[in-house]
Amino acid sequence: MTDASKSVPFNDIYRTIQGDLDAVENSLKELSSSSNPLIAEINGYLFEKSGKRIRPALLMLSAKLCGYEGRDHIFWSALVEIIHTASLIHDDIVDNSSLRRGQDTVHSRWGANITVLLGDFLYIQSIAMALKTKTYDLIDILADVTAQMIEGELIEYSMSGNVDLAEDVYLEIIDKKTAQLFADSCQIGGRLAGASPADVRRLKDFGLQLGLAFQIVDDLLDYTSDATTLGKPVLSDFREGRVTLPLIHALRLTSGEAREDIIRGYRDRAVDPNAAAKILAAITKTASLDYAFDRATSYVARAKEILAAFPATEHRESLDRIGDLVMRRKK
């Protein structure tokens, strides 16, 4: 697998939209504020640290690529980020994760009951705020992608522990859970700019390919990163019962007793302290990490091909380099 130690500086990639991203941070604080002390406290904790903000960046850069000069992209970028945050809250509850980005998850601090209600509140509040704009084509996009993300979570949870998970089902899960929000962030940007239907389709497909690559790399990092960099324990997805692309590929290439050893190690992961090391050894032996990395690379290559149909501008360059960032990220 290609060395992923080199990082791509966000500030450099986002240089053309940094002022707008700063405005998104202010909008997030405003939109997530509440007269309810508990909601205000939790939302303040959630939005205190800005993450990569890839989805807002994709929306903004897509809009500007198509000539947008208005200010509504700030509001819609903030809504996209709130929906993404709500999905992470639910994801952490389902997985019983105690850490994200190096800090306590919301449910580990406030409990699962309060946290699941807060995630629901953020989803509903996002759609309610969108409805006030009466921009119904964009509202439809947000409502649809929210439903797809939840459906993806349901499919993934129902498949937890299933070592016979097929690659196409895995791809369906990550399409719904992750890639569709990437795609629709780009689509909203194009629609705000009044881009042609063909260009909007291109932007959506670009975001979809990028989102698929992003999630595959995220699943790879569970095997290849370290806890300090990742901000959560390594192999946490494995221990939580998730079957991701490296394991799917390793099982496909292994047969007989060797395959049974992998399955046994997977099923004994909660009681066998050496199970993770055994699985990692099997995955390494079958070059499954390389396979997953190559699949992600192919999605980024396709995204770049789609992007090449647009005029060469600094905004296109930034979008293109986000693809590089996806492949080189360490957390």
N, C-alpha and C positions, 0 to 999 in steps of 0.2 A: 504494500500500500504506500502511496506517495506520502512523503513527510509532510505532516500538517502543522509543524511547529512554527512556520512563518505566519505572522498575523497581518491582516490588512487593516490599516487604521480607519476607524469609522469616521473620524473628523475629516479625513481627506476625502472619503467617498461622499460624505454628506455636505461637503463644503458649499454646494450651490443652494442648499435648502436649510442650512443650520438655523437661520433666523426663524424660519417657519416651524422647525422642530422645537425650538425654544417656546414658540407660541403654543404648540401642542401641549407641552408640559404645563403651561399656565391654564390651558383649557381643561386638561385632565383634572387639575386641582379644583377648578371651578365646577365642572360637571359632576364630580364625585363628592362635592361638599354636601353636607346635610345638617339639618337642625337637630337630628337625632344624635346624641353624643356617642352611642356605640357605633353607628354606621360611620360617623365622622372619624372616629378613632381608627377603625379598621381600614377605611379607605385611605386615610392619611398614611397608614403603614404600607398599604399596597402600592401607592403611587409615589412614595417618598423617593425610591430609587428608580431611576429611569434605566430600562434594559436596553436592548439593541434597537428597539423601535423600528424594526425592519418593515413591518406592515404599514405604519404611517409613512415611512420613507418611500415605499413602493407606490403608495397612493399619490403622494406629492410629486414624485419624479415622473410618474406616468402622466399626470395632469399637465405638468410643465413641458414634457416631451411633446404633447399635443397642442401647445401654445396657450395653456390656461394662464390667466393673469388675475383672477379673482382672489377672494379670501375664504370662500366656503370650504376649501380643502382642509383648513385647520380643524373645523368642527367635525367633518367626516373622518378625518384621520384619528381624532380623539375617540370617536365612537368605535372605530375599528379596534383601537387599542384596548378600550374597555371590554369589548366582546372577547378579545383574546385573553385578557386578564381573568374574566369570568370562567373561561374554559380551563385555565390553569388551576383555578381554585377547585373546580369540580374534579379535575384530573388528580390533583394531590389528595383529595378525600378518598377517591376510589382506590388509589394506590397506597393510601396511608403513608404518604411521604412526609418526613419531618423537616426536610430542608429543600429550599429552592434558591438558586443564586446565592448560596452561602448564608442564607438567613432562614429563621423559622418559617415554616408554612403557616398560613392563616389558621388552619384548623388545629395545628399543634399548639397555638397560643390561645385561641378562643373556643375551641371545641368544634366537633363536626356538625352538630345541629345548627349552631349559629352560622357557621361558614357556608353550609349548603344553601341556607336561606339567603345569605348575602350574595352568593353566586347567582341564584335565581333573580334576586333584586337587580343586580347589575345588567343581566340579560334584558329583563323587562324594561328597566329604566332606559337602556340604550334605544330600544325600539320606540318607547314613548317619546324620547327626545327627538328621534328621527321623524316621527309622525308630525311633530309641530312644524316641520319644514314644508310639509305637503309635497315633497319631492318623491312621488310614489314609486317611480322606477328604481330609485336608490333604496327606498324603504323595502321594496320587494327583494332586492339583492341581499340586504342585511338580514331580513327575516329568513330567507332561504338558506343562507350560509350558516346562520345560527342553528337551524334545524339539522342541517347536515353534520355540523360539528358534534352535536349531541348524539345523533345517530351513529357517528363513527365511534364515539365513546362507548355506546351501548354494544356495538358489534365487538369492539375490542374486549370489553369486560366479559361478554358471553363466550369469547374464545380464549380467555385466560386459562393457561395451563394446557392448552391443546397443542401437543407436539406435532400433530398432523396438519397444522395450519398451512394452507396452500399459499404460494407466493402471490397469486392474484387476489386472494382475500386480504392478505397483508397490505397489498397496494391499495385496495379499496378502503381499508381502514385509514391509512395515512392520507389518502386523497381527501376523505371527508374530514378527518380530524385536523389536518394541517394545511394541505395544499389548496383547498377551496378558499380559505380566507386570504391566502397569498393572491390567488387568482382574482378574487372579487375586490381586493384592495386596488389592484391594477385596473380592473374594469371600472370601478367607481371613479378613479382618476381620469380615465379616458372619457367617461360619460360627462363628468363635470366640465371637461374641456370642449364638449360638443364634437368629439372625434367621430369619424365615419364608422358605421357598423363594422366594416372590415378591420379598421384599426382597433376598435374596442375588442373584437374577437382575438386579434393578435396579442393585445395586452393581457387579456384574460389567460390565453394559452401560455404566454410567457410566464406569468405568475404561477400557473399550475405546475409547469415543469420545474420552476425554481423551488416551489413548496415541496414537491416530492423529493427533490434532492436534499433539501434542508432537513426533512424528517429522517431520511435514510442516514445522513451524517449524524444527526442527533442520536439515533439508535446505535451507530458505530461507536460514538464517544462513550457509551455506557461500558463498552469493552476495552477501549484504548486510552481513555483519559485517566486523570488522577482526581481524587476527591477534592483537593484544594482548588484545582483549576475548574472542575466541573461544578462545584458549589453544592454537591450532594454526593453520597457514597457511590463509588463505582459499582457496576453490576447490580445496581438497585432495580433496574427494569427486569433483569434476569430473576432476581430473588422475588420480585412481585408477581412472577408468572407470565410476563410478557414474552411472547415468541416473536422475535424480530428477524430481519432478513439474514444476518449472519448465521443464526441457528437454523433457520429454514434451509439455507443452502447446505450447511454442514450435514444435516440429516438426509438431504437428498443425495449427497455424494457418498454416504456411508451405509454399509449394509452389515448384516449378520451380527456377531457379538459386539463389534465396535459400535454399531448403531444402538444396540441395547444398552451399552455402557453410557452413551450420551443421554439416552432417555432416562436411565436409572439415576444418573447424576442430576439431571434436571428435576426429577420428581423428589429426590432426596435433598434438594437445595436448602430446605429449612433446617435440616438436622445434621447434614454432613458439612463440616467446615471446609472440606477440600473440594466440594462439588463445583464451586465456581472455577477453581484452577483447572479441574479436569475438563470442564466444558470449554474453557478458553483454549486449552491445549488442543482439543479436538477441532475447534473452529480454526485455529491457526494452521493445523495440519492440512485441512481441506482448502486452504487459501480463501476461506469464506469472507474474511475481512476485506481482502482485495476485490472479491466479487461484488460485495456491497458498495465499496468505494467506486468501482468502475460503473455500477448502475447509476449512482449519484452523478458521476462525471458525465454520463451520457445524457442525463436530464438537463444538466447545466449547459452542455453543448447545444442541445435542442433549443433551450431558452435563448441562447446567444444567436442562433440562426434566425429565430423569430424576430428578435430585436433588430437584426441587421436590415430589416425591411423599412425601418424608420430613418429619417434624416440623421446624419452624424452631428450630434450636438453634445454639449457638456452633460446634459441630462441623460442622454442615451449612454454616454460613457459611464456615468455613475451607476445606472441600472446594470450595465454590463459588468462592472466591477463588483457589484453585490453578488453576482454569480461566483466570482473568484473568492469572495469572502465566505460564502456558504461552504466551499470546498476546503477552505483553510482554517475555519474556526476551530477553537479548542474547547469551547463551552457553549 
